[in-house]
Each structure stands twice: as structure tokens, then as C-alpha cells.
């Protein structure tokens, strides 16, 4: 995208873990966790090194502002959003199908 000047915005929700694998290990193996925590790079700096505008948003208001700015910017942008552990999505995705909804 940087090479061709494509106007695109990538949003990285960084939880610092393989969240689904962590959840599975907690549920299936009695909370014995192996190789699920990540030491992520500084995504905005990494984006900058590729000629991509990179920023971090740590609140919903900041995300709104950064997204609005990114959508006006020429070329690609990356917004990193640090998040905590995410809730398990599977009950919401699977249970309605099982129940016929």
C-alpha cells in the first residue's frame, strides 16, 4: 500500500496474546498456558519505518479522532489500539445456530 500510495486504514487491536488459543488452554487444560503471550513490536513505529503513518489510540475518543484523520490522509495508515483480554466470542456465534435462531 505504501509503495503504490493506496489509501487504506489498518486497525490493529493488540491484546498481547493469542487470545483464542489462551482461552482454549484455560478451558481445556486447567489454565496451563504455553506460548500464548506475545511481545508485540511498537506497531506505529514499525508502520513509520515502511513509510506508513502509524499512531496509537488508547481511548474510544482518541480512536475516533485518529480514524477521522487517517481517512483524510493520503496513503496508508495504521492505528494500534491496545486492548485487554477479549471475551469469548463463541457462545454468541455458535449458540444461536444450535438453538435454531
N, C-alpha and C positions, 0 to 999 in steps of 0.2 A: 504494500500500500504506500509506503514511504517512497519507494523507487518511482512509482507511477503517479504519485500525488493524489491518491484516491481518498475522497472524503468519507471516512468511516470512523466510528467511535467504538472502541472495545472497552467494556467494563469488566474488571476482574474483581470478583468477590473473594477475598483472600481470607480463608479461615485457618490457615497454617496447618492443615491436616488433610489426609484423605478421609473426608467426613463419612462417606458411606461405608468404607472399609472399617473405620473406627467403630461405627455404630454396630456393624455386624460382629466384630470381635467382642465388643461389650456384651451384646445379647447372646451370642452363641458360645463364647469361650470364657464366661465368667470374668469379664473385664481384664483379661490378659491381652495387653496391647503390644503388637510388634510392628515396627516400621510404618506407623501411621502419622507421626508428627513430621512436619516439613519445616525446613529453614528456608523460607522463601527469599528470593532476591528483593531488592528495592525495585519494584516494578516501574515506578515513574522514572528512576534514573536509567534503568535498562531501556525503556522506551526512548528516552532522550538520546541514548548512545546510538540508536538506529535512526535518529532524525525525526522521531515521533514525539509530539507534545505529550508529556506524561505528568499527571497530577495525582494527588491522593485526596479523597473526600472522607471525612470521619464523622459526618452527621448528615441526616436527610437534607437539611437546608443547603449544606455545602455541596452535596451531590447534585441537587437541582441547579445550583449556580454553575458548577463545573460542567454539567451536561449541556446547559444552555450555551456556555462559552464554547464548548467543543463542537456543538452543532453549527456554530457560526464560523468556526476556524476552517481555513483551507488545509487540506491534507489530513492524515490520520491522527487520531488522539487516543490516549489510553487513560482511563480513570481507575485507580485502585481504590477499593472500598474494603477496609479491614472489617471483618465480622467475627463474631464468636461462633461457637458450635451451633450448627443449624439443626432445627427439629427434623425428626424422621419424616420424610415425605410419603413413605409407602402406605401408611394407613389411609391417607387421603386419596392416593392414586388407585389403590387396589381394592379397598373395602367397598366403595360404591359399586364397582363391577361385580364383585362377589354377591352383593345384596340385590343386584339387578337394577341399579339406578343409573 
